[in-house]
Amino acid sequence: MGSRDHSFWEHLPFRGVPWTRVLFIGAVCFGLWFLLDAPSLQRAAKASPLGGRRTVSLDVTGPVAALSRTLGLDNVVGWTDEAFGRTPGGGPQLAIRTHRAKSKPLPATSGTPTPTTLPLLNYHPTPATPLRVLVIGDSVGLDLGQPLVNALASYGNVASYLDGQIDTGLSRPDYFNWPAELKVDLANQQPQLVVVMMGANDPQGLVTPGGSLQFGQPGWDAEYSARVAAFIASANAAGAHVLWVGMPPMQDPGLDAQLKHLDGLVQAQVAQVGAGAKYLSSVPSLGDKTGAFVAYLPDRSGAEVNIRTPDGIHLTPGGGARLGAAVIQSIQGDLRVQLVPGVGGTGRRR
């Protein structure tokens, strides 16, 4: 039996392949993958926390990413993502592709921006003059955004638009500049209402004109609050109200505490704006009776619905729909807008 087994292995087609050739083939495959995916790796490095590891990652991926873009090889990954319905860098999520606003140095944010006073919407849109709603946010905002846009499309007097960017927030304009993106959206869509849900990526170092501030350091809260205030003021100045949706409870206690702290900063800024902005907590919609993280909640019929994904951060379609219903209720109640069910509403993704 031993000699027969030995003879079997001797006659395999790959017998005698030198290990150096195997190593060479593996290195070539790795190099090709690195060249194709270098732009995505570079984007991930830019979004990572400030520090030496980020600096080294950018130094390594930068030249290769530039070569990949020059040769047009980065498009191969984009075509693959599109074929499989994936958001670049974000796994199997919504394939919403939008142009990225060019990052520009942010002006100093010391001091409180002058808010624009807006009355409550308090009016009755029609199919001819629909309520124009812009929904923006990070990956959790996308979890809300798609079900919300779909739900708003069932109303005959609403036109909604979705602009979501994964791995983004207000902390890192050097990676993605949301204030610049908002200005583009405001000019293109001319919304009367901007629904904002972001913050899951923001408990990290802030890039400022004077350097960086680590989360928890003195001055971090003031800088982040100023960015929130400026963001709301920019929308108000264009004639748009803001409905800021807070983060849901998180499964990880540390992240949950951080995001509750951020939500408190946002609430404080919204309170100073007056009628031009409203804050909607997602905890009553997505938390348990104590406001803590829960993966399942009963619907109106009493059936248990999965509302959170296994990572303990994102929302399932059921969770997004549940929170979207709360947003629509706030639009009708807090902002006093009469939404009329019927064919005619539109929902668009950018």
C-alpha positions as CSV (number, residue, x, y, z in Angstrom):
1,M,0.0,0.0,0.0
2,G,2.9,2.3,0.8
3,S,4.5,1.9,-2.6
4,R,1.2,2.4,-4.4
5,D,0.6,5.6,-2.6
6,H,4.1,6.8,-3.4
7,S,3.5,6.0,-7.1
8,F,0.3,8.0,-7.1
9,W,2.0,11.2,-5.8
10,E,4.9,10.7,-8.3
11,H,2.5,10.8,-11.3
12,L,0.7,14.0,-10.2
13,P,1.1,16.8,-12.9
14,F,2.6,19.3,-10.4
15,R,5.3,17.0,-9.1
16,G,8.7,18.5,-9.1
17,V,7.6,22.2,-9.3
18,P,10.4,24.2,-7.7
19,W,9.3,26.1,-4.6
20,T,11.0,29.2,-6.0
21,R,8.6,29.1,-9.0
22,V,5.6,28.8,-6.6
23,L,6.9,31.8,-4.6
24,F,7.4,33.8,-7.8
25,I,3.9,33.1,-9.1
26,G,2.5,34.1,-5.7
27,A,4.5,37.3,-5.6
28,V,3.3,38.2,-9.1
29,C,-0.3,37.6,-8.2
30,F,0.1,39.7,-5.0
31,G,1.7,42.5,-7.0
32,L,-1.1,42.5,-9.6
33,W,-3.7,42.6,-6.9
34,F,-1.9,45.4,-5.1
35,L,-1.7,47.4,-8.3
36,L,-5.4,46.9,-9.1
37,D,-6.6,47.7,-5.6
38,A,-4.1,50.3,-4.5
39,P,-6.6,53.2,-4.9
40,S,-9.0,51.5,-2.5
41,L,-6.3,50.7,-0.1
42,Q,-5.1,54.3,-0.2
43,R,-8.7,55.6,0.5
44,A,-8.9,53.2,3.5
45,A,-5.5,54.5,4.8
46,K,-6.7,58.1,4.5
47,A,-9.8,57.2,6.6
48,S,-7.8,55.5,9.3
49,P,-6.9,57.1,12.6
50,L,-4.1,59.7,12.6
51,G,-0.7,58.3,13.6
52,G,2.4,56.6,12.4
53,R,0.6,53.5,11.0
54,R,-1.5,55.8,8.7
55,T,1.5,57.7,7.6
56,V,3.4,54.5,6.6
57,S,0.3,53.1,4.8
58,L,-0.1,56.3,2.8
59,D,3.6,56.3,1.9
60,V,3.4,52.7,0.6
61,T,0.1,52.9,-1.2
62,G,0.4,56.4,-2.6
63,P,2.9,55.8,-5.5
64,V,1.2,52.5,-6.5
65,A,-2.2,54.0,-6.4
66,A,-1.0,56.8,-8.7
67,L,0.4,54.3,-11.2
68,S,-2.9,52.3,-11.0
69,R,-4.9,55.4,-11.9
70,T,-2.5,56.4,-14.6
71,L,-2.8,53.0,-16.3
72,G,-6.6,53.0,-15.7
73,L,-6.3,49.8,-13.8
74,D,-8.4,51.1,-10.9
75,N,-11.5,50.9,-13.1
76,V,-11.2,47.1,-13.0
77,V,-12.1,47.0,-9.3
78,G,-14.9,49.5,-9.9
79,W,-16.4,47.3,-12.7
80,T,-16.1,44.2,-10.4
81,D,-17.8,46.1,-7.6
82,E,-20.6,47.2,-9.9
83,A,-21.1,43.7,-11.3
84,F,-21.5,42.3,-7.8
85,G,-23.6,45.2,-6.5
86,R,-21.0,46.4,-4.0
87,T,-20.1,49.8,-2.8
88,P,-16.3,50.3,-3.3
89,G,-14.5,49.5,-0.1
90,G,-17.7,48.8,1.7
91,G,-18.6,45.1,1.1
92,P,-22.0,44.0,-0.2
93,Q,-23.9,47.3,0.5
94,L,-25.7,49.7,-1.7
95,A,-23.9,50.5,-4.9
96,I,-24.5,54.3,-4.7
97,R,-21.7,56.1,-6.6
98,T,-21.4,59.8,-6.3
99,H,-18.7,62.2,-7.3
100,R,-16.4,63.1,-4.5
101,A,-16.1,66.7,-3.5
102,K,-12.5,67.9,-3.8
103,S,-11.1,68.4,-0.3
104,K,-10.1,71.9,0.4
105,P,-8.5,73.3,3.5
106,L,-11.2,74.2,6.0
107,P,-11.3,77.7,7.3
108,A,-10.8,78.2,11.0
109,T,-13.9,77.3,12.8
110,S,-13.4,79.2,16.0
111,G,-16.5,81.1,17.0
112,T,-20.1,80.3,16.4
113,P,-21.4,80.8,12.8
114,T,-24.3,83.1,12.4
115,P,-27.5,81.0,11.9
116,T,-30.1,81.8,9.3
117,T,-33.5,82.1,10.9
118,L,-36.1,80.0,9.1
119,P,-39.7,79.4,10.0
120,L,-41.2,76.0,10.3
121,L,-41.9,74.5,6.8
122,N,-45.6,74.4,7.7
123,Y,-47.0,74.1,4.2
124,H,-48.8,71.8,1.9
125,P,-46.6,70.6,-1.1
126,T,-48.4,69.4,-4.2
127,P,-47.3,67.1,-7.1
128,A,-46.5,70.2,-9.1
129,T,-44.5,71.7,-6.3
130,P,-43.3,68.8,-4.2
131,L,-41.3,68.8,-1.0
132,R,-37.7,68.4,-2.1
133,V,-35.8,66.2,0.4
134,L,-32.1,65.5,0.4
135,V,-30.9,62.5,2.5
136,I,-27.2,62.4,3.3
137,G,-24.9,60.4,5.6
138,D,-22.3,57.8,6.1
139,S,-22.8,54.0,5.8
140,V,-25.4,54.0,8.7
141,G,-27.0,57.0,7.0
142,L,-27.3,54.9,3.9
143,D,-29.0,52.1,5.9
144,L,-31.6,54.7,6.7
145,G,-31.5,56.6,3.4
146,Q,-32.5,53.9,1.0
147,P,-35.6,52.7,2.9
148,L,-36.5,56.4,3.6
149,V,-36.3,57.4,-0.1
150,N,-38.3,54.4,-1.0
151,A,-41.0,55.3,1.5
152,L,-41.1,59.0,0.5
153,A,-41.6,57.9,-3.1
154,S,-45.0,56.5,-2.1
155,Y,-46.1,60.1,-1.4
156,G,-47.4,62.1,-4.4
157,N,-46.0,65.4,-3.2
158,V,-42.3,64.5,-2.4
159,A,-39.2,64.4,-4.5
160,S,-36.2,62.8,-2.6
161,Y,-32.5,62.4,-3.3
162,L,-30.0,60.2,-1.6
163,D,-26.3,61.0,-1.3
164,G,-24.4,58.6,0.9
165,Q,-20.7,58.0,1.4
166,I,-19.3,55.1,3.4
167,D,-16.5,55.7,5.9
168,T,-17.1,59.4,6.1
169,G,-18.1,62.1,8.6
170,L,-17.2,65.6,9.7
171,S,-13.9,64.6,11.4
172,R,-11.8,64.0,8.4
173,P,-12.3,66.6,5.6
174,D,-8.9,65.5,4.3
175,Y,-10.5,62.2,3.3
176,F,-13.9,63.4,2.3
177,N,-15.1,67.0,2.5
178,W,-18.8,66.8,3.5
179,P,-19.2,70.6,3.7
180,A,-18.1,70.9,0.1
181,E,-20.3,68.0,-0.9
182,L,-23.3,69.6,0.8
183,K,-22.8,72.8,-1.1
184,V,-22.8,70.9,-4.4
185,D,-26.0,69.0,-3.3
186,L,-27.7,72.2,-2.3
187,A,-26.9,73.8,-5.6
188,N,-28.0,70.8,-7.7
189,Q,-31.1,69.6,-5.8
190,Q,-32.2,72.8,-4.1
191,P,-33.8,70.9,-1.2
192,Q,-36.2,72.4,1.3
193,L,-35.3,69.7,3.8
194,V,-31.9,68.0,4.5
195,V,-32.0,64.8,6.5
196,V,-28.6,64.1,8.0
197,M,-27.4,60.9,9.6
198,M,-23.7,60.6,10.2
199,G,-21.2,60.3,13.1
200,A,-20.3,56.6,13.4
201,N,-16.8,57.3,12.0
202,D,-16.3,60.6,13.9
203,P,-14.9,59.6,17.3
204,Q,-11.3,60.0,16.1
205,G,-8.7,62.6,15.5
206,L,-9.8,65.9,14.0
207,V,-7.7,67.5,11.2
208,T,-7.7,71.2,11.7
209,P,-5.8,74.1,10.1
210,G,-3.6,74.3,13.2
211,G,-2.9,70.6,13.4
212,S,-4.8,67.6,14.9
213,L,-6.9,67.0,18.0
214,Q,-7.4,63.5,19.3
215,F,-10.8,62.5,20.5
216,G,-11.2,63.4,24.2
217,Q,-8.6,66.1,24.2
218,P,-9.5,69.6,25.3
219,G,-10.8,71.5,22.3
220,W,-12.1,68.5,20.5
221,D,-15.8,69.0,21.5
222,A,-15.6,72.7,20.6
223,E,-14.1,72.0,17.2
224,Y,-16.6,69.3,16.3
225,S,-19.5,71.4,17.6
226,A,-18.4,74.2,15.3
227,R,-18.4,71.9,12.3
228,V,-21.9,70.7,13.1
229,A,-23.1,74.3,13.5
230,A,-21.4,75.4,10.2
231,F,-23.0,72.4,8.4
232,I,-26.5,73.3,9.6
233,A,-25.9,77.0,8.8
234,S,-24.8,76.2,5.3
235,A,-28.1,74.3,4.6
236,N,-30.2,77.1,6.3
237,A,-28.4,79.7,4.2
238,A,-29.6,77.9,1.1
239,G,-33.1,77.9,2.4
240,A,-33.2,74.3,3.6
241,H,-34.3,73.0,7.0
242,V,-32.2,70.3,8.6
243,L,-33.5,67.2,10.3
244,W,-30.5,65.6,12.1
245,V,-31.0,61.9,13.0
246,G,-28.9,60.6,15.9
247,M,-27.0,57.4,15.9
248,P,-28.7,54.2,17.1
249,P,-27.6,52.3,20.2
250,M,-24.4,50.4,19.6
251,Q,-23.6,46.8,20.7
252,D,-20.1,47.8,21.8
253,P,-20.3,49.8,25.0
254,G,-17.3,51.9,24.2
255,L,-18.5,53.0,20.8
256,D,-22.0,53.4,22.2
257,A,-20.7,55.9,24.8
258,Q,-18.7,57.8,22.2
259,L,-21.6,58.2,19.9
260,K,-23.9,59.2,22.7
261,H,-21.4,62.0,23.5
262,L,-21.4,63.1,19.8
263,D,-25.2,63.1,19.7
264,G,-25.2,65.3,22.7
265,L,-23.0,67.8,20.9
266,V,-25.3,67.7,17.9
267,Q,-28.4,68.2,20.0
268,A,-26.8,71.3,21.7
269,Q,-26.1,72.9,18.3
270,V,-29.5,72.1,16.9
271,A,-31.1,73.7,20.0
272,Q,-29.3,76.9,19.2
273,V,-30.6,77.1,15.7
274,G,-34.3,77.2,16.4
275,A,-36.9,76.4,13.8
276,G,-34.2,75.9,11.1
277,A,-33.2,72.5,12.5
278,K,-34.6,69.6,14.4
279,Y,-33.0,66.6,16.1
280,L,-34.5,63.2,16.0
281,S,-33.2,60.5,18.3
282,S,-33.1,57.0,16.8
283,V,-33.1,55.4,20.3
284,P,-36.9,55.2,20.7
285,S,-37.2,53.5,17.3
286,L,-34.2,51.2,17.5
287,G,-33.5,50.7,21.2
288,D,-35.1,48.4,23.8
289,K,-37.2,49.7,26.7
290,T,-34.2,51.0,28.4
291,G,-32.7,52.6,25.2
292,A,-30.0,49.9,24.9
293,F,-28.9,47.9,21.8
294,V,-31.2,45.2,20.6
295,A,-31.1,43.1,17.5
296,Y,-34.8,42.3,17.2
297,L,-37.9,44.4,17.9
298,P,-41.6,43.5,17.3
299,D,-43.5,45.1,14.5
300,R,-47.2,46.2,14.8
301,S,-48.4,42.6,14.4
302,G,-46.1,41.5,17.2
303,A,-43.7,39.6,14.9
304,E,-40.0,39.9,15.7
305,V,-38.1,41.8,13.1
306,N,-34.3,41.8,12.8
307,I,-33.3,45.5,12.8
308,R,-29.4,45.4,13.2
309,T,-26.7,43.6,11.3
310,P,-24.3,41.2,13.0
311,D,-21.5,43.8,13.4
312,G,-23.7,45.6,16.0
313,I,-23.4,48.9,14.1
314,H,-25.4,49.0,10.9
315,L,-29.1,48.7,10.3
316,T,-30.8,45.9,8.4
317,P,-33.5,46.9,5.8
318,G,-36.0,46.3,8.5
319,G,-34.2,48.6,10.9
320,G,-33.8,51.3,8.2
321,A,-37.5,51.1,7.4
322,R,-38.5,51.4,11.1
323,L,-36.3,54.5,11.5
324,G,-37.5,55.9,8.2
325,A,-41.1,55.7,9.4
326,A,-40.0,57.8,12.5
327,V,-38.4,60.4,10.2
328,I,-41.6,60.7,8.1
329,Q,-43.6,61.1,11.3
330,S,-41.2,63.9,12.3
331,I,-41.6,65.6,9.0
332,Q,-45.3,65.6,9.3
333,G,-45.5,66.4,13.0
334,D,-42.4,68.5,14.0
335,L,-42.1,70.3,10.6
336,R,-45.8,70.4,10.0
337,V,-45.6,69.3,6.4
338,Q,-48.7,67.5,5.0
339,L,-47.6,64.5,3.0
340,V,-50.2,63.0,0.6
341,P,-50.0,59.3,-0.2
342,G,-50.3,58.6,-3.9
343,V,-48.4,58.0,-7.1
344,G,-46.2,60.8,-8.2
345,G,-43.4,61.0,-5.7
346,T,-39.8,60.4,-6.8
347,G,-36.8,59.0,-5.2
348,R,-33.3,59.3,-6.7
349,R,-29.9,58.1,-5.8
350,R,-26.8,60.0,-6.8
